[in-house]
Amino acid sequence: MPSLANTSISHYVAALKAALARRDREDTNRCVCAMLDGDAALGPQWKAISQLMQVSGEATLAHRAIDAFIAASGNAPGALYAKVVLLTQTGQLRAAHDLLASLPADVPDPAGHAYVLGNTAMTLGRRDAARAHLETAVSLRPGWGPAWLSLATSIDLAKDPLAARLIADGPAAERQHPGDLARYCYALGKYHSDRRDPANSFAAFARGAALLRSEMPYSRAGNTANAEQAMHGFTEAMIGAADTPRARDARPIFVTGLPRSGTTLVEHILASHSAVADGGELNLLQQVAVAAGGNSGEALARYFAGGGTREALAGLYLHLLDERFGATGRIVDKTIDASRCLGLIATILPDAPLIWMRRDPLDNAWSAFRTFFIHDLAWSYDLADIAHHMQLEDRLLAYWQTRLGDRLLVVPYGALVDAPGEWTRRLLAHCGLAEEPGVFAPHETERAVATASALQVRRPINRDGLGVAEPYRAWLQPFVAAYQGAESSPT
């Protein structure tokens, strides 16, 4: 198609702004597609359009727009790095790693280059390469919290000589901004934990959490309202099974539960099956909730009353799944807080399997408190706030067990690691998957895992995650008191 004239570009830009103001996904995509097809001369604006498409889950248009940005820049290294970022955001970690490795070592800057290479190598299971890159990053930027945190999670700091460098970098870390210093504190907490020093370990994690809490306070009222909304207005007819099964509806397998409850382990078991393409924290449900006007039963009822259909919402989710993974294979969706969308899922995808992970509350609380989450989970920065959030999740589980019955498989983490063969078979049966040898040895599966559990799932299933909070029990009493108190009160 010939390039668009300036008047046409202005027309489509105005139309795009209007579509965005109306939150009209179809018109937004149509305008972007027309400008791409017409080779519109938008120059650096293509980067912003790519980001817009990525946020809305439209991966194909996001990649086309970033390629237009790269072409307009004359293949400038900085523009190519923008594609690296997009590749990581859309789960294409091998491509991101390989593209970054082909760029000059000062893009985006020497330390940042090494850091991103190290993190992508780690998600791909290349531990030696990851370590080399991350060591380069901390050499170039002493005390840099993000790089130290990535390093600390990948090694045993009780035995590794790198621990001495971590401690020596303390004064430099203190000069970092609060977010980076917090990450250094989490690395320091891991160091003391590896050395079996619970007092200093807890103190380091607590300081890191306090730094993050000061930047992102937790709203108990907001979280409570969100949980209440997620359980409100769903009738038996609304969440009943569809009259005619639709094979595509069963493509996603939803795994929910608290972070650090074992969701990544279940995801990895299922993704080791030949019929399951991949998975991850996909964050596609929020797009469906926006289209429906919310995640409550009342919001769905209003959407249907206004002419919307289940098929349209299901089609949107499945389209976004195709955008990310292609059209074949089952996909594990372990989006954080999918518990808040179970009613939405049960209504529009009645044949999709649902799995909820449960872990010992104290172990789960400690694991959450000591973990730096890239998703900014504000409730995880304070022990009493963790108790509050966990109690809300308990209420959600009880509600959906009553409403969904056997459709919701609840998997206790302790039982899974004690009897992995038995529970793997139950998971397969629940998801309609045939037994295969690979799922019984998931640690041998080569795939990118981009969560805090990336290294754990590359080891054989074991009981190391049981009782992890016991050495810290004395310091976890604020959680115990708040959680036990919450059990006797709805909020």
C-alpha positions as CSV (number, residue, x, y, z in Angstrom):
1,M,0.0,0.0,0.0
2,P,1.3,3.5,-0.8
3,S,2.4,5.7,2.1
4,L,-0.4,7.6,3.7
5,A,-0.6,11.3,2.9
6,N,-0.2,13.8,5.7
7,T,-4.0,14.5,5.7
8,S,-4.7,10.8,6.0
9,I,-2.2,10.4,8.9
10,S,-3.9,13.3,10.7
11,H,-7.3,11.6,10.1
12,Y,-6.2,8.3,11.5
13,V,-4.4,9.9,14.5
14,A,-7.5,11.8,15.4
15,A,-9.6,8.6,14.9
16,L,-7.2,6.7,17.1
17,K,-7.5,9.3,19.9
18,A,-11.3,9.2,19.7
19,A,-11.3,5.4,19.8
20,L,-9.1,5.4,22.8
21,A,-11.3,7.9,24.5
22,R,-14.3,5.6,23.9
23,R,-12.3,2.5,25.0
24,D,-13.2,1.0,21.6
25,R,-10.8,-1.8,21.1
26,E,-11.9,-2.7,17.6
27,D,-11.6,0.8,16.3
28,T,-8.3,1.4,18.1
29,N,-6.9,-1.7,16.4
30,R,-8.4,-0.8,13.1
31,C,-6.7,2.7,13.1
32,V,-3.3,1.3,14.1
33,C,-3.5,-1.4,11.5
34,A,-4.4,1.1,8.8
35,M,-1.5,3.3,9.7
36,L,0.9,0.3,9.7
37,D,-0.5,-0.9,6.3
38,G,-0.1,2.6,4.9
39,D,3.4,3.0,6.1
40,A,2.5,6.1,8.0
41,A,5.4,8.4,8.7
42,L,5.0,8.6,12.5
43,G,8.7,8.3,13.3
44,P,9.3,8.0,17.0
45,Q,5.6,8.0,17.7
46,W,5.6,4.3,16.7
47,K,7.2,3.4,20.0
48,A,4.3,4.9,22.0
49,I,1.8,3.1,19.7
50,S,3.7,-0.2,20.3
51,Q,3.5,0.3,24.0
52,L,-0.2,1.0,23.8
53,M,-0.8,-2.2,21.8
54,Q,1.4,-4.2,24.2
55,V,-0.6,-3.0,27.2
56,S,-3.9,-3.9,25.6
57,G,-2.5,-7.4,24.8
58,E,-2.4,-6.9,21.0
59,A,1.1,-8.5,20.5
60,T,1.0,-8.6,16.7
61,L,0.3,-4.9,16.3
62,A,2.8,-4.1,19.1
63,H,5.5,-5.9,17.2
64,R,4.6,-4.4,13.9
65,A,4.7,-0.9,15.5
66,I,8.0,-1.5,17.1
67,D,9.4,-2.7,13.8
68,A,8.1,0.5,12.2
69,F,9.9,2.5,15.0
70,I,13.1,0.6,14.3
71,A,12.8,1.3,10.5
72,A,12.1,5.0,11.1
73,S,15.2,5.2,13.3
74,G,17.5,3.5,10.7
75,N,18.0,0.5,12.9
76,A,19.4,2.5,15.7
77,P,20.6,0.4,18.7
78,G,18.4,2.2,21.1
79,A,15.3,1.4,18.9
80,L,16.4,-2.2,18.8
81,Y,16.7,-2.3,22.5
82,A,13.0,-1.1,22.7
83,K,12.3,-4.3,20.8
84,V,14.2,-6.3,23.4
85,V,11.9,-4.8,26.1
86,L,8.8,-5.7,24.0
87,L,10.0,-9.3,23.5
88,T,10.4,-9.8,27.2
89,Q,7.0,-8.3,27.9
90,T,5.4,-10.7,25.4
91,G,7.2,-13.7,26.7
92,Q,9.7,-14.2,23.9
93,L,12.7,-14.4,26.2
94,R,15.0,-16.4,23.9
95,A,14.5,-13.9,21.1
96,A,15.0,-11.0,23.6
97,H,18.2,-12.5,24.9
98,D,19.6,-13.2,21.4
99,L,18.7,-9.7,20.1
100,L,20.3,-8.0,23.1
101,A,23.4,-10.1,22.7
102,S,23.8,-8.8,19.2
103,L,23.7,-5.2,20.3
104,P,26.7,-3.1,21.4
105,A,27.6,-3.7,25.1
106,D,26.7,-0.1,26.1
107,V,23.0,-0.4,25.1
108,P,21.1,0.7,27.0
109,D,24.2,1.2,29.2
110,P,27.0,-1.2,30.1
111,A,25.6,-2.3,33.5
112,G,22.0,-2.4,32.2
113,H,23.1,-4.5,29.2
114,A,24.8,-7.1,31.4
115,Y,21.9,-7.1,33.9
116,V,19.2,-7.8,31.3
117,L,21.4,-10.5,29.6
118,G,21.9,-12.1,33.0
119,N,18.2,-12.1,33.9
120,T,17.1,-13.5,30.5
121,A,19.8,-16.1,30.7
122,M,18.5,-17.1,34.1
123,T,14.9,-17.5,33.0
124,L,16.2,-19.8,30.2
125,G,18.0,-21.9,32.7
126,R,21.6,-20.9,31.7
127,R,22.9,-20.4,35.2
128,D,26.6,-20.0,34.4
129,A,26.0,-17.4,31.7
130,A,23.6,-15.6,33.9
131,R,26.1,-15.4,36.7
132,A,28.8,-14.1,34.4
133,H,26.6,-11.3,33.1
134,L,25.3,-10.4,36.5
135,E,28.8,-10.2,38.0
136,T,29.7,-7.9,35.2
137,A,26.7,-5.7,36.1
138,V,27.7,-5.4,39.8
139,S,31.3,-4.7,38.8
140,L,30.2,-1.9,36.6
141,R,27.7,-0.5,39.1
142,P,28.8,-1.4,42.6
143,G,26.0,-1.9,45.1
144,W,23.3,-2.1,42.5
145,G,20.4,-3.8,44.2
146,P,18.6,-5.3,41.2
147,A,21.7,-7.1,39.9
148,W,22.7,-8.3,43.4
149,L,19.2,-9.6,44.0
150,S,19.3,-11.6,40.8
151,L,22.7,-13.0,41.8
152,A,21.6,-13.8,45.3
153,T,18.7,-15.9,44.2
154,S,20.9,-18.0,42.0
155,I,23.7,-19.1,44.4
156,D,24.3,-20.4,47.9
157,L,25.8,-17.3,49.6
158,A,26.9,-19.4,52.6
159,K,29.5,-21.1,50.4
160,D,30.1,-18.8,47.5
161,P,33.0,-16.4,47.6
162,L,30.8,-13.8,45.9
163,A,29.2,-13.2,49.3
164,A,32.2,-11.2,50.4
165,R,31.6,-8.8,47.4
166,L,28.0,-8.5,48.4
167,I,28.9,-7.3,51.9
168,A,31.7,-5.0,50.6
169,D,29.2,-3.4,48.3
170,G,27.0,-2.3,51.3
171,P,28.2,1.4,51.4
172,A,27.6,1.8,47.7
173,A,24.2,0.2,48.0
174,E,23.3,2.8,50.7
175,R,23.8,5.5,48.0
176,Q,21.2,4.0,45.7
177,H,17.6,5.2,45.5
178,P,15.1,3.5,47.8
179,G,13.9,1.0,45.3
180,D,17.3,-0.3,44.4
181,L,18.4,-0.2,48.0
182,A,15.4,-2.3,48.9
183,R,16.5,-4.9,46.4
184,Y,20.0,-5.0,47.9
185,C,18.3,-5.6,51.3
186,Y,16.5,-8.6,49.9
187,A,19.8,-9.9,48.6
188,L,21.3,-9.3,52.0
189,G,18.4,-11.2,53.6
190,K,19.1,-14.1,51.3
191,Y,22.8,-14.0,52.4
192,H,21.9,-14.3,56.1
193,S,19.3,-16.9,55.4
194,D,21.8,-19.1,53.6
195,R,24.1,-18.7,56.6
196,R,21.4,-19.8,58.9
197,D,21.2,-16.4,60.7
198,P,17.5,-15.8,61.1
199,A,17.7,-12.6,63.2
200,N,19.8,-10.8,60.6
201,S,18.0,-12.3,57.7
202,F,14.6,-11.1,59.0
203,A,16.0,-7.7,59.8
204,A,17.3,-7.3,56.2
205,F,14.1,-8.5,54.6
206,A,12.1,-6.2,56.9
207,R,14.2,-3.2,56.0
208,G,13.7,-3.9,52.3
209,A,10.0,-4.3,52.7
210,A,9.8,-1.0,54.7
211,L,11.6,0.9,51.9
212,L,9.1,-0.4,49.4
213,R,6.1,0.2,51.7
214,S,7.1,3.8,52.0
215,E,6.8,4.2,48.3
216,M,3.7,2.0,47.8
217,P,1.3,1.9,50.8
218,Y,-1.3,-0.9,51.0
219,S,-5.0,-0.1,51.0
220,R,-6.9,-2.6,53.1
221,A,-10.1,-0.9,52.2
222,G,-9.4,-1.0,48.5
223,N,-8.4,-4.7,48.6
224,T,-11.4,-5.6,50.6
225,A,-13.7,-3.8,48.2
226,N,-12.1,-5.6,45.3
227,A,-12.5,-9.0,46.9
228,E,-16.2,-8.3,47.8
229,Q,-16.9,-7.2,44.3
230,A,-15.3,-10.4,42.9
231,M,-17.9,-12.5,44.8
232,H,-20.9,-10.4,44.3
233,G,-23.9,-10.9,41.9
234,F,-23.0,-14.3,40.4
235,T,-26.2,-16.4,40.0
236,E,-26.3,-20.1,39.6
237,A,-27.6,-19.7,36.1
238,M,-24.8,-17.3,35.2
239,I,-21.9,-19.6,36.1
240,G,-23.6,-22.9,35.0
241,A,-22.0,-25.0,32.4
242,A,-22.7,-24.1,28.7
243,D,-25.3,-26.2,26.9
244,T,-22.8,-27.1,24.2
245,P,-19.2,-27.7,25.1
246,R,-16.8,-25.5,23.1
247,A,-13.3,-27.0,22.6
248,R,-11.6,-23.7,22.5
249,D,-13.1,-22.8,25.9
250,A,-11.0,-25.5,27.5
251,R,-7.7,-24.2,26.0
252,P,-6.7,-22.2,29.0
253,I,-5.9,-23.9,32.3
254,F,-6.3,-21.4,35.2
255,V,-4.0,-21.9,38.2
256,T,-4.5,-19.5,41.1
257,G,-3.6,-19.1,44.7
258,L,-1.4,-16.9,46.7
259,P,2.1,-16.0,45.3
260,R,4.6,-18.5,46.6
261,S,2.0,-21.1,47.2
262,G,3.2,-23.5,44.5
263,T,1.4,-22.1,41.4
264,T,4.7,-22.1,39.4
265,L,5.3,-25.7,40.2
266,V,1.9,-26.7,39.0
267,E,2.3,-24.6,35.9
268,H,5.6,-26.3,35.2
269,I,4.2,-29.8,35.7
270,L,1.4,-29.1,33.2
271,A,3.6,-27.3,30.8
272,S,5.8,-30.4,30.6
273,H,2.9,-32.1,28.8
274,S,3.1,-32.3,25.0
275,A,-0.4,-30.9,24.6
276,V,0.4,-27.8,26.7
277,A,2.2,-25.1,24.9
278,D,3.3,-22.9,27.8
279,G,2.1,-20.6,30.4
280,G,2.9,-17.8,32.8
281,E,1.5,-14.7,34.6
282,L,-0.4,-13.6,31.5
283,N,-2.5,-10.7,32.8
284,L,-5.0,-11.0,30.0
285,L,-8.1,-11.3,32.3
286,Q,-7.9,-7.6,33.1
287,Q,-8.5,-6.8,29.4
288,V,-11.7,-8.9,29.5
289,A,-12.8,-7.3,32.8
290,V,-12.4,-3.9,31.2
291,A,-14.5,-5.0,28.2
292,A,-17.2,-6.4,30.5
293,G,-17.2,-3.3,32.7
294,G,-15.9,-5.1,35.7
295,N,-15.4,-8.5,37.3
296,S,-18.6,-8.7,39.4
297,G,-21.7,-10.6,38.5
298,E,-23.6,-7.3,38.3
299,A,-21.1,-5.9,35.8
300,L,-21.6,-9.0,33.7
301,A,-25.4,-8.7,33.9
302,R,-25.2,-5.1,32.8
303,Y,-22.9,-6.1,29.9
304,F,-25.3,-8.9,28.8
305,A,-28.3,-6.6,29.2
306,G,-26.6,-4.1,26.9
307,G,-26.3,-6.6,24.1
308,G,-22.9,-8.1,25.0
309,T,-22.4,-11.8,24.8
310,R,-20.4,-14.5,26.6
311,E,-19.0,-15.5,23.2
312,A,-17.6,-12.0,22.6
313,L,-15.8,-11.9,26.0
314,A,-14.5,-15.5,25.6
315,G,-13.5,-14.6,22.0
316,L,-11.5,-11.6,23.3
317,Y,-9.6,-13.7,25.9
318,L,-8.9,-16.5,23.4
319,H,-7.8,-13.9,20.8
320,L,-5.3,-12.4,23.3
321,L,-4.1,-15.9,24.1
322,D,-3.5,-16.6,20.4
323,E,-1.7,-13.3,20.1
324,R,0.7,-14.4,22.8
325,F,1.1,-18.1,22.0
326,G,-0.3,-18.8,18.5
327,A,-3.4,-20.8,17.9
328,T,-2.3,-24.3,19.1
329,G,-1.7,-26.0,22.4
330,R,-3.3,-25.7,25.9
331,I,-2.0,-22.7,27.9
332,V,-1.6,-22.4,31.7
333,D,-2.7,-19.0,32.9
334,K,-1.4,-18.3,36.4
335,T,-2.1,-14.6,36.5
336,I,-1.6,-13.1,40.0
337,D,-5.0,-12.4,41.6
338,A,-6.9,-14.6,39.1
339,S,-8.9,-15.5,42.2
340,R,-10.6,-12.1,41.7
341,C,-11.7,-13.2,38.3
342,L,-13.0,-16.7,38.9
343,G,-16.6,-15.6,38.4
344,L,-15.7,-14.0,35.1
345,I,-13.8,-17.1,34.0
346,A,-16.5,-19.5,35.1
347,T,-19.2,-17.5,33.2
348,I,-17.5,-17.0,29.9
349,L,-15.2,-20.1,29.7
350,P,-17.3,-22.8,31.4
351,D,-15.1,-25.6,30.2
352,A,-11.8,-24.2,31.3
353,P,-10.2,-26.1,34.2
354,L,-9.7,-24.2,37.5
355,I,-7.0,-25.0,40.0
356,W,-6.3,-23.3,43.4
357,M,-3.0,-23.9,45.3
358,R,-2.9,-23.9,49.1
359,R,0.2,-23.8,51.3
360,D,0.7,-23.7,55.0
361,P,-0.2,-20.2,56.0
362,L,3.0,-19.4,58.0
363,D,5.3,-20.8,55.3
364,N,3.3,-18.9,52.6
365,A,3.4,-15.7,54.6
366,W,7.2,-15.9,55.2
367,S,7.9,-16.8,51.6
368,A,5.8,-13.8,50.4
369,F,7.5,-11.4,52.9
370,R,11.0,-12.4,51.9
371,T,10.3,-12.2,48.1
372,F,10.7,-9.2,46.0
373,F,7.8,-9.2,43.6
374,I,8.1,-7.4,40.2
375,H,4.4,-6.9,40.3
376,D,4.6,-4.4,43.3
377,L,2.3,-6.5,45.6
378,A,1.9,-3.8,48.3
379,W,0.3,-6.2,50.8
380,S,3.5,-8.3,50.9
381,Y,5.6,-5.5,52.6
382,D,4.0,-5.8,56.1
383,L,3.2,-9.0,58.1
384,A,-0.2,-7.7,59.3
385,D,-1.1,-6.7,55.7
386,I,-0.1,-10.2,54.5
387,A,-2.5,-11.6,57.1
388,H,-5.3,-9.3,55.8
389,H,-4.7,-10.2,52.2
390,M,-4.5,-13.9,53.0
391,Q,-7.8,-13.8,54.9
392,L,-9.5,-12.2,51.9
393,E,-8.1,-15.0,49.7
394,D,-9.4,-17.6,52.2
395,R,-12.9,-16.1,51.9
396,L,-12.7,-16.1,48.1
397,L,-11.7,-19.8,48.2
398,A,-14.5,-20.7,50.5
399,Y,-17.0,-18.8,48.3
400,W,-15.9,-20.4,45.1
401,Q,-15.6,-23.9,46.5
402,T,-19.3,-23.6,47.4
403,R,-20.3,-22.2,44.0
404,L,-18.0,-24.3,41.7
405,G,-17.8,-27.6,43.5
406,D,-15.6,-30.2,41.8
407,R,-14.9,-27.8,38.9
408,L,-12.4,-26.1,41.2
409,L,-9.5,-28.5,42.2
410,V,-7.8,-27.4,45.4
411,V,-4.2,-28.6,45.6
412,P,-2.4,-28.6,49.0
413,Y,1.3,-27.8,48.3
414,G,2.4,-30.1,51.1
415,A,0.4,-33.0,49.7
416,L,1.7,-32.3,46.2
417,V,5.4,-32.5,47.2
418,D,4.8,-35.5,49.5
419,A,3.0,-37.5,46.8
420,P,3.9,-35.8,43.4
421,G,2.9,-38.8,41.3
422,E,-0.6,-39.1,42.8
423,W,-1.3,-35.3,42.6
424,T,0.1,-35.1,39.1
425,R,-2.4,-37.7,38.0
426,R,-5.2,-35.8,39.7
427,L,-4.1,-32.6,37.9
428,L,-4.0,-34.3,34.5
429,A,-7.4,-35.9,35.0
430,H,-8.8,-32.5,36.1
431,C,-7.4,-30.9,32.9
432,G,-8.4,-33.7,30.6
433,L,-4.8,-34.6,29.8
434,A,-3.4,-38.0,29.2
435,E,-0.6,-39.3,31.3
436,E,2.9,-38.8,29.8
437,P,6.4,-39.5,31.3
438,G,7.5,-35.8,31.0
439,V,5.0,-34.5,33.6
440,F,6.4,-36.8,36.2
441,A,9.9,-35.2,35.8
442,P,9.1,-31.6,35.2
443,H,12.5,-30.4,36.3
444,E,13.9,-31.9,33.0
445,T,11.6,-29.7,30.9
446,E,13.5,-26.8,29.2
447,R,11.3,-23.7,29.1
448,A,11.6,-20.1,30.2
449,V,10.3,-19.5,33.7
450,A,10.1,-15.8,34.6
451,T,8.9,-15.9,38.2
452,A,10.6,-15.9,41.6
453,S,10.4,-19.7,41.5
454,A,12.4,-20.0,38.3
455,L,15.3,-21.9,39.9
456,Q,13.2,-24.1,42.2
457,V,11.2,-25.7,39.4
458,R,14.4,-26.7,37.7
459,R,15.1,-29.1,40.6
460,P,13.3,-32.4,41.2
461,I,10.1,-32.0,43.3
462,N,11.2,-31.9,46.9
463,R,10.1,-31.1,50.4
464,D,12.5,-28.2,50.9
465,G,9.6,-25.7,50.9
466,L,7.9,-27.3,53.9
467,G,8.5,-25.7,57.3
468,V,10.6,-22.8,55.9
469,A,9.1,-20.4,58.3
470,E,9.9,-22.3,61.5
471,P,13.3,-20.6,62.1
472,Y,11.5,-17.2,61.9
473,R,8.5,-18.0,64.0
474,A,9.5,-15.5,66.7
475,W,9.6,-12.6,64.2
476,L,6.5,-13.7,62.5
477,Q,4.2,-13.3,65.5
478,P,2.6,-10.1,64.1
479,F,1.4,-12.2,61.2
480,V,0.2,-15.0,63.4
481,A,-1.7,-12.6,65.7
482,A,-3.3,-10.7,62.8
483,Y,-4.2,-13.9,60.8
484,Q,-5.7,-15.6,63.8
485,G,-7.6,-12.5,64.7
486,A,-8.8,-12.1,61.1
487,E,-10.2,-15.6,61.2
488,S,-12.7,-14.5,63.8
489,S,-13.6,-11.3,61.8
490,P,-14.7,-10.9,58.2
491,T,-12.3,-8.0,57.6
